[in-house]
Amino acid sequence: MRRVVFTLVLFASVLLLFSGCRNPKDWFYYRFLDPVNYYIVGDSDEREQLRRLFAEAETRKGDYESSLTVMQQIIRILHSADQKEKLNLFLTAYVENNPDDPFNAYYLLMVAENYNENGAYPFATHYYERILKNYPDLLVQGESIHNVCLKHLIQMVEEPEIRVNYYKELIARFSEPNIDYPNLDLIDKGPVYYYMAKTYEELGEWELAVQAYRNFLLYPECKIPGEPQAHNEISDMIAFYDYRNKSWIMDSLEDLTKYVQWAIWGKNSSRLDRYRSKVNFFATAWEENVIDTNQIEDLEEFYSDLGGFMTSRLRCSSELDPDSNLQEAYLKTSGWSYRIPSWYFYFRKISFPADPEINGKWEWAGIYLGEKPFSSVEEEKEEKEEE
């Protein structure tokens, strides 16, 4: 057991020792043979510049303000020569030897960015986190180093319980004007709240997720890449979450279908309305294939007065439409007195993990007006025939 513990400690020590350089031979050459010439790379002009800069850096040792310009020139040359590993070793060694330099956060950020660019994400994550925990913030070209680190970490850290804290810190520190940094670029809070809510969902913290989504809705102009309907979808979800008495929900598709059929066959409009979703219910034409509330002047009046459209010719299919599946179903009805006499009732399985008691149950969510212009079942038959 002691041998195992000793091995783990030794491994951790070696990892920290070589964290600035992924090649142990490079580290050994730098440490014991020729620390300066190790960094002299590039063409003749670059090599001459580097010799001069290292000599100048030695004369300015301890004068951190004036050393910054020299350090930046060394960084630029090593980076342009594609010597990122040597640059990382140079910067981490400098920080180790100059712990009081106020620009150490900037130097370590260069190390983190180099590892990030090379796809060495665990090393990059280590340095971003190290900067946040151990070094005061700096502004570089109007941007906060801590802000840069946080933005990278929320993309790189997989653990939601850690990632959500980075979102919190982003909002707490970089969403409002700062007296110390009046020219600081502020974050776009809308997307941050959106992705924070998604992270809370991963953790199963549904109340916190809903609160973050509410904050997201305060920024209607923000855009979520790949989610053009994000605001509409979140608004619908919040409305569903807030509605307390969801008595229209049925345990199974079979129950929902049976009760709706009985209400139609009996032409009982009040009973039919009892099974209608009271949140986000829609009526739309098939051709639009979207919820268009402008199609009917007064939707609520239309929904609540379905009995006014019932006629003696009202019919309801005894079976669900063949295009129904495990997630959604269609029930054809006909004979309504509305200008479009054929309606398809749309049933859907509820996906709402925030409330396990209703998650996976069924609701009547809307009406599609007119004859269905497609049939996946028929399309499959045609494809088979063509084969």
C-alpha positions in Angstrom: 0.0 0.0 0.0 2.8 2.4 0.9 4.5 1.6 -2.4 1.3 2.5 -4.3 0.9 5.8 -2.4 4.6 6.6 -3.1 4.1 5.9 -6.8 1.1 8.2 -7.1 2.9 11.0 -5.3 5.9 10.6 -7.5 3.7 10.6 -10.6 2.0 13.8 -9.5 5.4 15.4 -8.8 6.7 14.5 -12.3 3.6 15.8 -13.9 4.0 19.2 -12.2 7.7 19.2 -13.0 7.1 18.7 -16.7 3.8 20.7 -17.0 5.5 23.5 -18.8 7.2 21.1 -21.3 5.8 17.9 -22.6 9.3 16.6 -23.7 11.5 15.6 -20.7 14.6 15.8 -22.9 13.9 19.5 -23.6 13.4 20.1 -19.9 16.7 18.4 -19.0 18.6 20.3 -21.6 17.2 23.6 -20.4 17.6 22.8 -16.7 21.1 21.5 -16.7 23.0 22.2 -19.9 22.3 25.6 -21.5 19.2 27.4 -20.4 19.6 30.4 -22.7 20.9 28.8 -25.9 18.1 26.3 -25.7 15.7 29.1 -26.8 17.9 30.5 -29.6 15.9 29.4 -32.6 14.8 30.6 -36.0 16.8 32.2 -38.8 20.0 34.2 -38.2 18.1 37.5 -37.6 15.7 35.9 -35.1 18.5 34.1 -33.3 20.4 37.4 -33.0 17.3 39.2 -31.7 16.7 36.4 -29.2 20.3 36.6 -27.9 20.0 40.4 -27.5 16.5 40.1 -25.8 17.7 37.5 -23.3 20.7 39.6 -22.4 18.4 42.6 -22.0 16.0 40.6 -19.9 18.8 39.7 -17.6 19.7 43.4 -17.1 16.1 44.3 -16.3 15.6 41.4 -13.8 13.2 42.5 -11.1 11.9 45.5 -13.0 8.7 43.8 -14.1 7.2 46.8 -15.9 10.1 47.3 -18.2 10.6 43.5 -18.6 7.1 43.2 -20.0 8.1 44.6 -23.4 11.1 42.4 -23.7 9.1 39.3 -22.7 6.5 40.1 -25.3 9.1 40.3 -28.0 10.5 36.9 -27.0 7.0 35.4 -26.9 6.3 36.8 -30.4 9.5 35.4 -32.0 9.2 31.9 -30.4 5.5 31.8 -31.4 6.2 32.8 -35.0 9.0 30.2 -35.1 6.4 27.6 -34.1 8.3 26.7 -31.0 5.4 26.5 -28.7 6.8 23.9 -26.4 10.0 25.9 -25.8 7.8 29.0 -25.3 5.7 27.1 -22.7 8.8 26.0 -20.9 10.3 29.5 -21.0 7.1 31.1 -19.6 6.4 28.6 -16.9 10.1 28.7 -15.8 9.9 32.5 -15.7 6.8 32.5 -13.5 8.4 29.9 -11.2 11.5 32.1 -10.8 9.6 35.4 -10.6 6.5 34.8 -8.4 6.0 38.5 -7.6 5.7 39.6 -11.3 2.2 41.2 -11.6 2.1 40.0 -15.2 2.3 36.3 -14.5 -1.4 35.8 -15.3 -0.7 37.1 -18.8 2.3 34.8 -19.3 0.4 31.7 -18.1 -2.5 32.6 -20.3 0.0 32.4 -23.3 0.8 28.9 -22.1 -2.8 27.9 -21.7 -3.6 29.2 -25.2 -0.7 27.3 -26.7 -1.9 24.1 -25.2 -5.5 24.8 -26.3 -4.4 25.5 -29.9 -2.5 22.2 -30.0 -5.5 20.2 -28.6 -3.8 19.5 -25.3 -7.0 20.3 -23.4 -6.2 18.8 -20.0 -3.0 21.0 -19.9 -4.9 24.0 -21.1 -7.6 23.5 -18.5 -5.0 23.2 -15.8 -3.5 26.6 -16.6 -6.8 28.4 -17.1 -7.9 27.2 -13.7 -4.5 28.0 -12.1 -4.8 31.6 -13.4 -8.3 32.0 -11.9 -7.4 30.6 -8.5 -3.9 32.0 -8.0 -3.5 35.2 -9.9 -5.2 38.7 -9.9 -7.0 39.7 -13.1 -5.4 41.8 -15.8 -6.7 43.7 -18.8 -5.1 42.9 -22.1 -6.3 45.0 -25.1 -9.5 45.8 -23.2 -10.3 42.2 -22.3 -10.1 40.6 -18.9 -7.7 37.6 -18.6 -10.1 36.0 -16.1 -13.0 36.5 -18.5 -11.0 34.7 -21.2 -10.2 31.8 -18.9 -13.9 31.4 -17.8 -15.1 31.4 -21.4 -12.7 28.7 -22.3 -13.4 26.6 -19.2 -17.2 26.5 -19.8 -16.4 25.0 -23.2 -13.7 22.5 -22.0 -14.9 21.3 -18.6 -17.2 18.3 -18.8 -18.3 18.1 -15.2 -21.6 20.1 -15.0 -21.2 20.7 -11.2 -17.9 22.6 -12.0 -19.0 24.2 -15.2 -22.1 25.8 -13.6 -19.9 27.7 -11.2 -18.0 29.2 -14.1 -21.2 30.5 -15.5 -22.1 32.0 -12.1 -18.7 33.7 -11.9 -19.0 35.1 -15.5 -22.4 36.7 -14.6 -21.2 37.9 -11.2 -18.0 39.5 -12.4 -18.5 40.5 -16.1 -22.2 41.3 -16.7 -22.2 44.8 -15.2 -19.9 47.9 -15.5 -16.8 47.7 -13.3 -15.5 50.9 -11.6 -11.9 49.5 -11.7 -12.3 48.5 -15.4 -14.6 51.1 -17.0 -13.6 50.0 -20.6 -14.1 46.3 -20.0 -16.2 44.5 -22.6 -19.2 43.0 -20.9 -20.6 39.5 -21.6 -23.9 38.9 -23.4 -26.0 37.6 -20.5 -28.7 36.0 -22.6 -26.7 33.1 -24.0 -24.9 32.7 -20.6 -28.2 32.2 -18.8 -29.4 29.8 -21.5 -26.4 27.5 -21.3 -26.3 27.8 -17.5 -29.9 26.5 -17.5 -28.9 23.6 -19.7 -26.1 22.8 -17.2 -28.6 22.9 -14.3 -30.7 20.4 -16.3 -27.7 18.1 -16.5 -27.5 18.3 -12.7 -31.3 17.7 -12.3 -31.6 21.1 -10.6 -34.9 21.9 -12.3 -35.9 24.9 -10.2 -32.6 26.6 -10.8 -32.8 25.7 -14.5 -36.2 27.3 -14.8 -34.9 30.5 -13.0 -32.0 30.7 -15.4 -34.4 30.3 -18.4 -36.6 33.1 -17.0 -33.5 35.3 -16.9 -32.7 34.2 -20.5 -36.1 35.4 -21.6 -35.2 38.9 -20.4 -33.0 39.2 -23.4 -35.2 38.6 -26.5 -32.7 40.0 -28.9 -29.9 37.5 -28.1 -29.4 34.6 -30.5 -28.5 31.0 -29.7 -26.5 29.3 -32.5 -28.4 26.4 -34.0 -31.5 27.2 -31.9 -33.5 29.8 -33.9 -36.7 29.1 -31.9 -35.0 29.1 -28.5 -37.1 32.0 -27.1 -40.4 30.5 -28.2 -39.5 27.0 -26.9 -38.4 28.3 -23.6 -41.5 30.6 -23.3 -43.7 27.5 -23.9 -41.8 25.5 -21.4 -42.0 28.1 -18.7 -45.8 28.5 -19.3 -46.2 24.8 -19.0 -44.1 24.7 -15.8 -46.1 27.5 -14.2 -49.5 26.1 -14.9 -50.5 24.2 -11.7 -53.6 22.2 -12.4 -52.7 20.1 -15.5 -55.8 18.0 -15.3 -56.0 17.4 -19.0 -53.0 15.1 -19.0 -53.6 11.4 -19.5 -51.5 8.4 -18.3 -51.5 6.8 -21.7 -52.2 7.5 -25.4 -54.9 4.8 -25.3 -56.8 6.6 -22.5 -56.5 10.0 -24.2 -57.7 8.6 -27.5 -60.6 6.8 -26.0 -61.9 9.8 -24.0 -61.6 12.2 -26.9 -63.4 9.8 -29.2 -66.2 9.4 -26.7 -66.6 13.2 -26.4 -66.8 13.6 -30.2 -69.1 10.7 -30.8 -71.4 12.1 -28.1 -70.9 15.6 -29.4 -70.1 16.7 -25.9 -68.1 20.0 -26.3 -67.6 20.6 -22.6 -66.1 17.2 -22.1 -64.0 17.6 -25.2 -62.6 20.9 -23.9 -61.7 19.2 -20.6 -59.1 17.1 -22.5 -57.6 20.0 -24.4 -54.2 21.3 -23.2 -54.6 24.7 -21.5 -51.0 25.7 -22.3 -49.6 26.3 -25.7 -52.5 24.7 -27.5 -52.4 25.5 -31.3 -54.5 25.3 -34.4 -52.8 25.6 -37.7 -53.1 24.5 -41.3 -51.0 21.6 -42.5 -49.5 23.6 -45.3 -47.9 26.1 -42.8 -46.4 23.3 -40.7 -45.9 25.8 -38.0 -48.1 27.3 -35.2 -49.6 30.4 -36.8 -52.0 32.0 -34.4 -52.9 34.6 -37.0 -55.0 32.1 -39.0 -57.8 32.4 -36.5 -58.8 35.8 -35.2 -59.7 34.8 -31.6 -58.0 31.5 -30.7 -59.3 31.2 -27.2 -62.9 31.8 -28.4 -62.3 29.2 -31.1 -60.9 26.6 -28.6 -63.6 27.2 -26.0 -66.5 27.0 -28.5 -65.7 23.9 -30.4 -69.3 22.9 -29.7 -70.4 25.7 -32.1 -68.7 23.8 -34.9 -70.2 20.4 -34.2 -72.8 19.2 -36.6 -74.8 16.0 -37.1 -72.3 14.9 -39.7 -69.4 15.1 -37.2 -67.3 11.9 -37.4 -64.2 10.6 -35.7 -61.9 7.8 -36.9 -62.0 4.7 -34.7 -58.2 4.3 -35.2 -55.2 6.6 -34.9 -53.6 7.7 -38.2 -51.0 5.3 -39.5 -48.3 8.0 -39.2 -48.7 8.0 -35.5 -45.7 6.8 -33.4 -44.4 6.4 -29.9 -44.0 10.1 -29.4 -46.9 11.7 -31.3 -50.2 10.6 -32.8 -52.9 12.0 -35.1 -56.7 11.3 -34.9 -58.7 12.3 -37.9 -62.1 14.0 -37.5 -64.5 15.4 -40.1 -67.8 17.1 -40.5 -67.1 20.3 -38.6 -69.0 23.4 -39.7 -65.8 25.5 -39.8 -64.7 26.5 -43.4 -62.2 23.6 -43.2 -64.4 20.6 -42.2 -61.6 18.0 -41.7 -59.4 18.3 -38.6 -56.6 16.2 -37.2 -56.2 16.2 -33.5 -52.6 16.1 -32.5 -51.6 14.1 -29.4 -48.0 14.1 -28.1 -46.0 12.4 -25.4 -44.9 14.9 -22.7 -41.2 15.4 -22.3 -40.8 17.3 -19.0 -38.2 15.8 -16.7 -38.8 18.7 -14.3 -41.9 16.9 -13.1 -41.5 13.1 -13.0 -45.2 12.7 -12.2 -46.2 13.9 -15.7 -43.1 13.2 -17.7 -43.9 10.5 -20.3 -47.7 11.0 -20.1 -49.9 12.3 -23.0 -51.8 15.4 -23.9 -54.0 16.7 -26.7 -51.7 19.6 -27.9 -53.3 21.0 -31.0 -55.3 20.8 -34.2 -54.2 20.5 -37.8 -56.8 21.9 -40.1 -57.4 20.2 -43.5 -56.5 16.9 -45.1 -53.0 15.7 -44.3 -50.9 16.3 -47.3 -48.3 13.6 -46.5 -48.1 10.1 -45.3 -44.8 8.6 -44.3 -46.4 5.1 -44.5 -47.3 5.6 -48.1 -43.9 7.1 -48.9 -42.3 4.0 -47.5 -44.5 1.7 -49.6 -43.6 3.7 -52.7 -39.9 3.5 -52.0 -40.2 -0.3 -51.5 -42.1 -0.6 -54.8 -39.4 1.4 -56.6 -36.7 -0.9 -55.2 
